[in-house]
């Protein structure tokens, strides 16, 4: 899929970094970006990371730094090695903005994006880190997070002699695993946050996030209700229902969840099998999209 993630990555990285890391509230997964690429992961003690767009995410910097250093292979020299960081969903805010016209100059574009976001974000947009991509038509995908949140995630990697040259979030990386054609909903579960992505022929038209209840029964009810609301919205906007729902990051109970959602929402529901879907999406991107995508 020629997604936002792929286009940004190709613009910013040539060649890709040596390592990629997907960070979650409960673990860090790592893989080299060149074959043979095999993921390794290390668990995090609860409370070490608390993903949030409004406060410091790294509650225990020493434990986080220890986990990072435990995953990083020894270096053969002093040269910094490149790393891509895939942050938890709730550390970054995603938005899809519609513009009748979008300026050509970078400074004017950023001013306009900040103006549109100013009343919708729970943090100061003027000092935030912002990345955007103009899609086909008038839709612009924006990823934004407080600059200090990004800095604190990067710090232990820099201390381990890595250079985080590319930073994204897991839902954007997952876009690379989705079909390039057709209308669909992707539901991405990560660190207690559900991100729902509406995609039509490779164009992201809606991104919304919801912090979920901690108990499994309540969580599944919330997921079903949020997907139903999004389906109604898409029907109102396009006049038709998406052809399928794709689940990412739902763990060992994913197939049972898919069966229940398919019955409740009356749509085919498919599961991405990857334990670390953000990392899998990133690797598919930098390795030329060789991974088989969802049906």
C-alpha positions as CSV (number, residue, x, y, z in Angstrom):
1,X,0.0,0.0,0.0
2,X,1.4,3.4,-1.0
3,X,0.5,4.8,2.4
4,X,1.3,7.9,4.2
5,X,3.8,5.9,6.2
6,X,5.6,4.6,3.1
7,X,5.8,8.0,1.4
8,X,7.1,9.8,4.5
9,X,9.6,7.0,5.1
10,X,11.0,7.1,1.6
11,X,11.4,10.9,1.8
12,X,13.2,10.9,5.2
13,X,15.4,7.8,5.0
14,X,17.7,6.6,2.3
15,X,19.0,4.1,3.2
16,X,16.7,3.0,6.1
17,X,18.2,2.8,9.6
18,X,19.8,-0.4,10.9
19,X,17.2,-1.1,13.6
20,X,13.5,-0.5,14.2
21,X,11.9,-0.5,17.7
22,X,8.2,-0.7,18.5
23,X,7.5,0.6,21.9
24,X,4.4,-0.3,24.0
25,X,3.3,0.2,27.6
26,X,4.2,-3.4,28.4
27,X,7.1,-4.2,26.0
28,X,9.7,-3.1,23.5
29,X,10.2,-5.1,20.3
30,X,13.2,-4.7,18.1
31,X,14.3,-6.0,14.7
32,X,17.1,-5.3,12.2
33,X,15.7,-3.7,9.1
34,X,17.7,-5.8,6.6
35,X,17.3,-9.6,6.2
36,X,17.5,-11.7,8.1
37,X,15.1,-9.7,10.2
38,X,13.9,-11.4,13.3
39,X,12.0,-9.6,16.1
40,X,13.1,-9.7,19.7
41,X,11.3,-8.2,22.5
42,X,11.7,-7.5,26.2
43,X,8.8,-6.9,28.7
44,X,8.4,-3.7,30.6
45,X,7.3,-3.6,34.2
46,X,3.8,-2.0,34.6
47,X,4.2,1.7,35.2
48,X,7.5,2.2,33.5
49,X,5.8,3.7,30.5
50,X,2.4,5.4,30.6
51,X,1.5,6.5,27.1
52,X,-0.3,9.9,27.1
53,X,-0.4,13.0,24.9
54,X,-0.6,15.3,27.9
55,X,2.1,14.2,30.4
56,X,5.5,12.7,30.5
57,X,5.2,9.1,29.2
58,X,8.5,7.8,30.8
59,X,7.6,7.3,34.4
60,X,10.8,5.3,35.2
61,X,13.6,6.5,33.0
62,X,16.2,4.1,34.5
63,X,14.1,1.0,33.8
64,X,13.2,2.2,30.3
65,X,16.9,2.9,29.6
66,X,17.9,-0.6,30.9
67,X,15.3,-2.3,28.7
68,X,16.6,-0.4,25.6
69,X,20.2,-1.1,26.3
70,X,19.4,-4.8,26.8
71,X,17.9,-5.0,23.3
72,X,20.6,-3.0,21.4
73,X,23.3,-5.3,19.9
74,X,26.9,-4.4,20.7
75,X,28.4,-1.9,18.3
76,X,31.7,-2.6,16.5
77,X,32.8,1.1,16.6
78,X,31.9,4.5,17.8
79,X,29.7,5.4,14.8
80,X,26.1,6.1,15.7
81,X,23.7,3.6,14.2
82,X,20.3,4.6,12.8
83,X,17.1,3.6,14.5
84,X,13.4,4.0,13.7
85,X,11.1,4.4,16.7
86,X,7.4,3.4,16.6
87,X,5.7,5.0,19.5
88,X,2.5,3.9,21.3
89,X,-0.8,5.0,19.8
90,X,-1.7,7.3,22.7
91,X,1.6,9.2,22.6
92,X,0.7,10.7,19.3
93,X,-2.5,12.4,18.1
94,X,-3.6,11.6,14.5
95,X,-6.0,13.7,12.5
96,X,-7.3,13.8,8.9
97,X,-8.0,17.4,7.9
98,X,-10.0,18.6,4.8
99,X,-8.9,21.7,3.0
100,X,-10.4,23.4,0.0
101,X,-6.9,24.6,-0.9
102,X,-3.6,23.8,0.7
103,X,-0.7,26.4,0.4
104,X,2.4,25.5,-1.5
105,X,4.9,27.0,1.0
106,X,5.9,24.8,4.0
107,X,5.7,27.7,6.5
108,X,2.1,28.5,5.4
109,X,1.1,24.9,5.5
110,X,2.3,24.4,9.1
111,X,0.6,27.6,10.2
112,X,-2.7,26.4,8.7
113,X,-2.4,23.0,10.2
114,X,-1.7,24.4,13.6
115,X,-4.6,26.8,13.3
116,X,-7.0,23.9,12.5
117,X,-5.7,21.8,15.4
118,X,-5.5,24.5,18.1
119,X,-8.9,23.9,19.6
120,X,-8.9,20.1,19.3
121,X,-5.7,19.2,21.1
122,X,-5.1,18.9,24.9
123,X,-1.6,20.4,24.6
124,X,0.1,23.4,23.1
125,X,0.2,22.9,19.3
126,X,2.6,25.8,18.7
127,X,5.4,24.0,20.5
128,X,4.5,20.5,19.3
129,X,6.3,18.3,16.9
130,X,4.1,18.0,13.7
131,X,4.3,15.8,10.6
132,X,1.8,15.9,7.8
133,X,1.2,14.3,4.4
134,X,-1.0,15.5,1.6
135,X,-3.1,12.7,0.2
136,X,-5.0,12.3,-3.0
137,X,-7.8,14.9,-3.1
138,X,-8.1,17.4,-0.2
139,X,-7.3,15.3,2.8
140,X,-4.2,15.9,4.8
141,X,-3.0,13.4,7.5
142,X,-1.4,15.0,10.5
143,X,0.6,13.4,13.3
144,X,1.3,15.6,16.3
145,X,2.8,15.2,19.8
146,X,4.4,17.4,22.4
147,X,8.1,17.8,21.6
148,X,9.2,16.8,25.1
149,X,7.3,13.5,24.8
150,X,9.3,12.6,21.7
151,X,12.5,13.8,23.3
152,X,12.0,11.5,26.4
153,X,11.3,8.5,24.2
154,X,14.4,9.2,22.1
155,X,16.8,9.8,25.1
156,X,17.7,6.1,26.0
157,X,18.3,5.3,22.4
158,X,20.7,8.2,22.0
159,X,22.4,7.1,25.2
160,X,22.8,3.6,23.6
161,X,24.7,5.3,20.7
162,X,21.7,5.1,18.3
163,X,20.3,8.0,16.2
164,X,16.5,8.0,16.1
165,X,16.3,9.4,12.6
166,X,12.7,8.5,12.0
167,X,9.8,8.5,14.6
168,X,6.2,7.4,13.9
169,X,3.4,5.8,15.8
170,X,2.1,2.2,15.5
171,X,-1.3,3.0,13.7
172,X,0.5,4.8,10.9
173,X,3.0,1.9,10.5
174,X,0.1,-0.6,10.4
175,X,-1.3,1.2,7.3
176,X,1.5,-0.5,5.3
177,X,-0.1,-3.9,6.0
178,X,-3.6,-3.0,4.7
179,X,-5.0,-3.6,1.2
180,X,-4.3,-0.9,-1.4
181,X,-7.9,-1.1,-2.8
182,X,-11.4,-1.2,-1.3
183,X,-13.0,0.4,1.6
184,X,-12.2,-0.8,5.1
185,X,-11.9,-0.1,8.8
186,X,-8.8,-1.0,10.7
187,X,-9.0,-1.3,14.4
188,X,-5.6,-1.1,16.1
189,X,-5.3,-2.0,19.8
190,X,-2.2,-0.8,21.6
191,X,-1.5,-0.1,25.3
192,X,-5.1,0.2,26.2
193,X,-6.0,2.5,23.3
194,X,-8.1,1.7,20.3
195,X,-7.3,3.6,17.1
196,X,-9.9,3.2,14.3
197,X,-8.7,4.1,10.8
198,X,-11.1,4.4,7.8
199,X,-9.3,3.7,4.5
200,X,-10.7,3.9,1.0
201,X,-8.5,2.8,-1.9
202,X,-5.4,3.6,0.1
203,X,-6.5,7.0,1.3
204,X,-6.9,7.5,5.1
205,X,-10.2,9.4,5.6
206,X,-10.7,9.2,9.4
207,X,-8.5,8.5,12.4
208,X,-10.0,8.4,15.9
209,X,-8.7,7.1,19.2
210,X,-10.4,5.9,22.4
211,X,-8.9,4.9,25.7
212,X,-10.6,1.7,26.8
213,X,-11.9,0.3,30.0
214,X,-9.4,-2.0,31.7
215,X,-11.8,-5.0,32.1
216,X,-12.0,-7.4,29.0
217,X,-15.8,-7.5,28.8
218,X,-16.2,-3.8,29.0
219,X,-13.3,-3.2,26.6
220,X,-14.9,-5.4,23.9
221,X,-18.2,-3.7,24.3
222,X,-16.5,-0.3,23.9
223,X,-14.7,-1.5,20.8
224,X,-17.9,-2.8,19.2
225,X,-19.7,0.4,20.0
226,X,-17.0,2.6,18.6
227,X,-16.7,0.6,15.4
228,X,-20.5,0.7,15.0
229,X,-20.4,4.5,15.3
230,X,-17.6,4.8,12.8
231,X,-19.5,2.5,10.4
232,X,-22.6,4.8,10.6
233,X,-20.4,7.9,10.0
234,X,-18.8,6.3,6.9
235,X,-22.2,5.3,5.5
236,X,-23.4,8.9,5.9
237,X,-20.3,10.2,4.2
238,X,-19.9,7.7,1.4
239,X,-23.3,6.1,1.0
240,X,-22.0,2.6,1.5
241,X,-20.5,0.4,4.2
242,X,-16.9,-0.7,4.2
243,X,-16.2,-4.1,2.8
244,X,-14.3,-5.4,5.8
245,X,-12.8,-4.7,9.2
246,X,-9.2,-5.6,10.0
247,X,-7.9,-6.1,13.5
248,X,-4.3,-5.4,14.6
249,X,-2.7,-5.9,18.0
250,X,-5.5,-7.9,19.5
251,X,-3.3,-10.7,20.9
252,X,-4.2,-14.3,21.4
253,X,-7.9,-13.7,21.6
254,X,-8.0,-11.9,18.2
255,X,-9.9,-14.7,16.4
256,X,-12.6,-14.9,19.1
257,X,-12.9,-11.1,19.0
258,X,-13.2,-11.2,15.2
259,X,-16.0,-13.7,15.4
260,X,-18.0,-11.7,17.9
261,X,-17.5,-8.4,16.0
262,X,-18.4,-10.0,12.7
263,X,-21.7,-11.2,14.2
264,X,-22.5,-7.9,15.9
265,X,-21.5,-5.6,13.0
266,X,-22.5,-7.9,10.1
267,X,-19.2,-7.5,8.3
268,X,-16.3,-9.7,7.5
269,X,-13.5,-9.3,10.1
270,X,-9.9,-10.3,9.4
271,X,-7.0,-10.5,11.8
272,X,-3.4,-9.3,11.2
273,X,-1.4,-12.1,12.8
274,X,1.6,-10.0,13.8
275,X,2.4,-9.7,17.5
276,X,4.0,-6.3,16.9
277,X,2.0,-5.0,13.9
278,X,3.7,-1.6,13.9
279,X,7.1,-3.2,13.6
280,X,5.8,-5.6,10.9
281,X,4.4,-2.6,8.9
282,X,7.6,-0.7,9.2
283,X,9.7,-3.7,8.0
284,X,7.3,-4.3,5.1
285,X,7.9,-0.7,4.1
286,X,11.6,-0.7,4.2
287,X,12.0,-4.2,2.7
288,X,9.9,-3.2,-0.4
289,X,6.5,-4.4,0.7
290,X,7.4,-8.1,0.4
291,X,5.1,-9.1,3.3
292,X,1.8,-10.6,2.2
293,X,-0.9,-8.0,3.0
294,X,-4.3,-8.5,4.5
295,X,-7.0,-9.9,2.2
